[in-house]
Structures are given as structure tokens and as C-alpha cells.
């Protein structure tokens, strides 16, 4: 699911899915046709949770891993220069 919606930012996806879930739940409360909307509500609930987890945890983790990889590459190059000088 992480690469499915590349046309929007993850934060706007989470807002869109949350808004869609709220509309679905509102439609379930206000109409007599709430039973067919249950499947849509379950799907939107899953998409909403996944999008908010991505925004809150996965994206910051990837950014932190990238910065750590840069630090590792820098340290490895420093080690190579120290080994070369000896």
C-alpha cells in the first residue's frame, strides 16, 4: 500500500481518507442504507490507519535511516583515509 498513491503527498492522503471515513460514517448514521456502506467504512478505516501510521512513523524513520547512512558513509571514508595514511 505504500507506493499505491504517488500523486498526492502522504499527509494529504491521510486527510482525504479521514474525510472520506467521516463522510461514510455520517452517511451510515443519516440514511437507512447504512448496511451497504459498512464495507466502504471498513476499507476507508484501513486506509486511514495506514496513511496516518505512514505519516507519523514510517516517513520519519526513512528520513532518519537516510541520515544515518550518510553518517556511516562519511565515517567509512574517514576510516579509509586513516588506513591509507598509516
BAVONU-243683 format. One record per residue (C-alpha): residue number from 0; residue in three letters; x, y, z. Coordinates in nm, 4 decimals, always signed. Example, Ala and Ser with C-alpha at 12.3 -4.5 7.8 and 13.67 -1.06 7.14 Angstrom:
<atoms>
0,ALA,+1.2300,-0.4500,+0.7800 .
1,SER,+1.3670,-0.1060,+0.7140 .
</atoms>
This chain:
<atoms>
0,UNK,+0.0000,+0.0000,+0.0000 .
1,UNK,+0.2909,+0.2366,+0.0486 .
2,UNK,+0.3520,+0.3005,-0.3220 .
3,UNK,-0.0043,+0.2922,-0.4498 .
4,UNK,-0.0912,+0.6636,-0.4232 .
5,UNK,+0.2086,+0.8542,-0.5568 .
6,UNK,+0.0152,+1.1537,-0.6974 .
7,UNK,-0.0542,+1.3001,-0.3532 .
8,UNK,+0.1552,+1.3723,-0.0502 .
9,UNK,+0.1110,+1.1241,+0.2348 .
10,UNK,-0.0277,+1.3937,+0.4631 .
11,UNK,-0.2959,+1.4961,+0.2137 .
12,UNK,-0.3794,+1.1280,+0.1610 .
13,UNK,-0.4348,+1.0850,+0.5328 .
14,UNK,-0.6629,+1.3902,+0.5393 .
15,UNK,-0.8538,+1.2644,+0.2352 .
16,UNK,-0.9052,+0.9162,+0.3806 .
17,UNK,-1.0083,+1.0613,+0.7178 .
18,UNK,-1.2582,+1.2924,+0.5467 .
19,UNK,-1.3929,+1.0022,+0.3412 .
20,UNK,-1.4306,+0.7887,+0.6530 .
21,UNK,-1.6142,+1.0693,+0.8317 .
22,UNK,-1.8495,+1.1118,+0.5353 .
23,UNK,-1.9123,+0.7376,+0.5217 .
24,UNK,-1.9876,+0.7204,+0.8926 .
25,UNK,-2.2125,+1.0251,+0.8633 .
26,UNK,-2.3952,+0.8617,+0.5724 .
27,UNK,-2.4370,+0.5453,+0.7765 .
28,UNK,-2.5960,+0.7446,+1.0597 .
29,UNK,-2.8235,+0.9624,+0.8475 .
30,UNK,-2.9588,+0.7154,+0.5922 .
31,UNK,-3.1426,+0.3873,+0.6041 .
32,UNK,-2.8897,+0.2397,+0.3591 .
33,UNK,-2.6147,+0.2084,+0.6181 .
34,UNK,-2.5600,-0.1656,+0.5737 .
35,UNK,-2.4068,-0.1380,+0.2218 .
36,UNK,-2.1796,+0.1379,+0.3496 .
37,UNK,-2.0198,-0.0889,+0.6087 .
38,UNK,-1.7761,-0.2372,+0.3551 .
39,UNK,-1.6702,+0.1112,+0.2467 .
40,UNK,-1.6269,+0.2176,+0.6066 .
41,UNK,-1.4068,-0.0845,+0.6808 .
42,UNK,-1.1914,-0.0204,+0.3747 .
43,UNK,-1.1611,+0.3512,+0.4476 .
44,UNK,-1.0790,+0.2795,+0.8118 .
45,UNK,-0.7901,+0.0582,+0.6996 .
46,UNK,-0.6657,+0.3183,+0.4521 .
47,UNK,-0.6931,+0.5930,+0.7134 .
48,UNK,-0.4982,+0.3999,+0.9758 .
49,UNK,-0.2304,+0.3026,+0.7231 .
50,UNK,-0.1938,+0.6611,+0.5992 .
51,UNK,-0.1634,+0.8083,+0.9484 .
52,UNK,+0.0901,+0.5424,+1.0515 .
53,UNK,+0.2908,+0.6257,+0.7399 .
54,UNK,+0.2854,+0.9991,+0.8170 .
55,UNK,+0.3614,+0.9597,+1.1868 .
56,UNK,+0.6175,+0.6775,+1.1863 .
57,UNK,+0.7356,+0.5327,+0.8550 .
58,UNK,+0.8332,+0.8524,+0.6710 .
59,UNK,+1.0317,+0.9960,+0.9673 .
60,UNK,+1.2003,+0.6563,+1.0090 .
61,UNK,+1.3097,+0.6560,+0.6423 .
62,UNK,+1.4492,+1.0087,+0.6761 .
63,UNK,+1.6403,+0.9084,+0.9891 .
64,UNK,+1.7777,+0.5990,+0.8144 .
65,UNK,+1.8967,+0.8126,+0.5211 .
66,UNK,+2.0796,+1.0493,+0.7543 .
67,UNK,+2.2353,+0.7541,+0.9379 .
68,UNK,+2.3509,+0.6028,+0.6062 .
69,UNK,+2.5149,+0.9351,+0.5164 .
70,UNK,+2.6925,+0.9378,+0.8520 .
71,UNK,+2.8064,+0.5770,+0.8018 .
72,UNK,+2.9428,+0.6582,+0.4553 .
73,UNK,+3.1262,+0.9606,+0.5951 .
74,UNK,+3.2776,+0.7556,+0.8776 .
75,UNK,+3.3802,+0.4792,+0.6373 .
76,UNK,+3.5550,+0.7298,+0.4136 .
77,UNK,+3.7347,+0.8748,+0.7162 .
78,UNK,+3.8450,+0.5242,+0.8189 .
79,UNK,+3.9757,+0.4588,+0.4674 .
80,UNK,+4.1768,+0.7814,+0.4682 .
81,UNK,+4.3187,+0.6974,+0.8121 .
82,UNK,+4.4131,+0.3472,+0.6967 .
83,UNK,+4.5695,+0.4885,+0.3825 .
84,UNK,+4.7787,+0.7385,+0.5834 .
85,UNK,+4.9215,+0.4651,+0.8062 .
</atoms>
